[in-house]
Structures are given as structure tokens and as C-alpha cells.
Amino acid sequence: MYHRIITMAEVQLHEEINKLNQKVDKILFVLAGDEDLGQQGLARRVDAIDKWIQEKKIHDAKMIAISSGISGLAIYILDFYIMMKGNQ
């Protein structure tokens, strides 16, 4: 039976690989999240924020359109009122 002696350099290399593996796991957790813990990752958060921004832009555009319509109608009514008052 062959027994191989593990050198100190191999032990240190193994420890470094384990440390790097833990760091990669943490990075993955931050980016992807953990569904079991109910933790959203950055990718999902960015998607949710992007969706919210798009909805906000649509809402703002609708409010601007409504405001413009109401302003136009108010000007029309005011002009009509002034015209009718001037004819009396």
C-alpha cells in the first residue's frame, strides 16, 4: 500500500482554496439570493427596481397627459366664458 506524505505547501494550498470557495459562495449568495431563506439577490432586486421605474414612468406620463387635457379644457372654457361675457 502506497502512503503519500502531504506537504505543508499542499495543506496551505488546500486552506486557500477553501477560503476562496467560501468567498465565492458569499458572492453567489449576494448575487442570486437564497429562496429557502426568502432572501432576494441583487439580480432580482435590480429587476424589481427596473420594473418599478418603468411603471413610474408610465404613471408620470399618464398624469402629464391628464394635466395637459384638463388645462386645455379649462382654457377653452375660460375663453368661451370671456367671449360670452364680452358679447353681453
C-alpha positions in Angstrom: 0.0 0.0 0.0 1.3 3.4 -1.0 1.1 6.2 1.5 1.8 9.7 0.3 3.1 12.4 2.7 1.1 15.6 2.4 3.4 18.6 2.4 2.9 21.8 4.2 2.5 23.7 0.9 -0.3 21.3 -0.1 -2.1 22.0 3.2 -1.7 25.7 2.8 -3.0 25.5 -0.8 -6.0 23.4 0.4 -6.8 26.1 3.1 -6.5 28.9 0.5 -8.8 27.0 -1.9 -11.3 26.6 1.0 -11.2 30.3 1.8 -11.7 31.2 -1.9 -14.6 28.8 -2.1 -16.3 30.4 0.9 -15.8 33.9 -0.7 -17.3 32.6 -4.0 -20.3 31.2 -2.1 -20.8 34.6 -0.4 -20.7 36.4 -3.7 -23.1 33.9 -5.2 -25.5 34.4 -2.2 -25.4 38.2 -2.7 -26.0 38.0 -6.4 -28.5 35.1 -6.6 -30.0 35.2 -3.1 -31.4 32.2 -1.2 -35.0 31.2 -1.9 -35.1 29.0 1.2 -34.3 32.0 3.4 -36.5 34.3 1.4 -33.5 36.4 0.6 -33.6 38.2 -2.8 -30.3 38.5 -4.6 -29.1 41.7 -6.3 -30.2 40.4 -9.7 -33.8 40.1 -8.6 -33.7 43.4 -6.7 -32.4 45.2 -9.8 -35.1 43.6 -11.9 -37.8 44.7 -9.4 -36.4 48.3 -9.2 -36.2 48.4 -13.0 -39.9 47.3 -13.2 -40.9 49.9 -10.7 -39.1 52.6 -12.6 -40.9 51.6 -15.8 -44.2 51.6 -14.1 -43.4 55.0 -12.5 -42.6 56.5 -15.9 -45.9 55.3 -17.4 -47.8 56.7 -14.4 -46.0 60.0 -14.7 -46.7 60.2 -18.5 -50.4 59.5 -17.8 -50.5 62.2 -15.1 -48.9 64.7 -17.6 -51.4 63.8 -20.3 -54.3 64.2 -17.9 -53.0 67.5 -16.6 -52.5 68.8 -20.1 -56.0 67.8 -21.1 -57.6 69.4 -18.1 -55.5 72.6 -18.6 -56.6 72.7 -22.3 -60.2 72.2 -21.3 -60.0 74.9 -18.6 -58.5 77.4 -21.1 -61.2 76.6 -23.6 -64.0 77.1 -21.0 -62.4 80.3 -19.8 -62.1 81.7 -23.3 -65.7 80.7 -24.0 -66.8 82.5 -20.8 -64.8 85.6 -21.7 -66.3 85.6 -25.2 -69.8 85.2 -23.9 -69.3 87.9 -21.3 -67.9 90.3 -23.9 -71.0 89.8 -26.2 -73.4 90.9 -23.5 
